[in-house]
Amino acid sequence: MLVPPPLSLYVHIPWCVQKCPYCDFNSHALKTELPELDYIDALIDDLETDLMAYQLINGQRPLHSIFIGGGTPSLISPSEIGRLLTAIEARIPFSDNIEITMEANPGTVEAGRFEGYRQAGVNRISIGIQSFQNDKLQRLGRIHGSQEAIKAIELAKSAGLNSFNTDLMHGLPDQSIADAISDLKQAIALDPPHLSWYQLTIEPNTLYYSKPPTLPDDDDLWDIFEQGHALLTAAGYQQYEISGYSKPDKQCQHNLNYWRFGDYLGIGCGAHGKISFDDGRIIRTVKVKHPRGYLQADKPYLSQQIAVADNERPFEFFMNRFRLLEACPKQDFIDRTGLPLSTIEANIDWAIEQNYLLDNGYQWQITEHGKLFLNDLLAAFVEDDE
């Protein structure tokens, strides 16, 4: 029987000062005045529409977390972020320990700005640093420099937030092993509670895809990861997901809910959502992608609504769950897919034989070998069309 999991909310802010050449997110360079009042009004209306459509108006499923992403959410003023959060809480209750994260770029914050967001209700900031080296930041199209990056982290530390995250990339164009490790050492020295450290990948529909830069080879990338992982571990950071490291009890709760196959409403341009129901349905939603269409009067916000079929659920569940390094209780699979364990028994047996998984009777644990062959492991749960 499917048991609806914790509920989160994702809010998408689609504008940036300029589009980065590696970015494949739904973001748009801001060419006119920011329509923040109209956009916040639309977000509130979008949320109301979802709450009514999915019968989430009785207060039985409070919000576990909110994540305001983009784009560059820190282009929106603290007062309007406060108006949005007040409107959300008036429509759906917050859990007692709700985590409210907002992404911010160092080039769009100044002294007092983080404090304004904190007063508005944000209790966690995610800062898009990417590198502390000016030449690398220029290659990445970032609008901030290394000193602005350091200042932004120092501001976050003094703002009275519950936590904050530093976003850092490696495997950058023409980046040496020493450059990558230097960046990581600088981040560790600033002592953020959470550090997202991930490899640059070239995605379709980006400038880097049409004009690929020279990236470090696989041997260098492996050396960067091994050395960096050792540094982070020695500094007291625990790797809890593929690219996420945190101090004890400072994991991103929104990400944990996402990777545990939790539910989340998605509001804003191109935002995705996933909602489970007592009757066994699971649906995914996608909102209108472009700001012009999203803000157009009398137009629906919903672009797509897709039912997740029973035969698709094992792959979707494990695609998310095996990103986390924690053990996966078998009951979570039953509760969150609505399927019996017998539907995946043969797949699990094969994964154990390949030394991809361990089974202690009540939970599965991905092995070190399984992490290295994650795509092969996940492929075992793809429904065969034949």
Salt bridges, closest charged atoms under 4 A:
ASP41 OD1 - ARG83 NH1 2.83
ASP46 OD1 - LYS287 NZ 2.64
GLU48 OE2 - ARG91 NE 2.72
ASP50 OD2 - LYS287 NZ 2.86
GLU80 OE1 - ARG83 NH2 2.72
GLU110 OE2 - ARG113 NH1 3.98
GLU115 OE2 - ARG118 NH2 2.71
ASP135 OD2 - LYS136 NZ 3.14
ASP174 OD2 - ARG139 NH1 2.94
ASP179 OD2 - LYS136 NZ 3.37
ASP191 OD1 - LYS247 NZ 2.55
GLU241 OE1 - ARG323 NE 2.65
ASP263 OD2 - ARG61 NH2 2.82
ASP263 OD1 - LYS274 NZ 2.74
ASP279 OD2 - ARG281 NE 2.96
ASP310 OD1 - ARG313 NE 3.65
GLU316 OE1 - ARG284 NH2 2.63
GLU326 OE2 - ARG260 NE 2.84
GLU326 OE2 - ARG321 NH2 3.17
ASP332 OD2 - ARG321 NH2 3.71
ASP359 OD2 - LYS330 NZ 2.95
GLU368 OE2 - LYS371 NZ 2.69
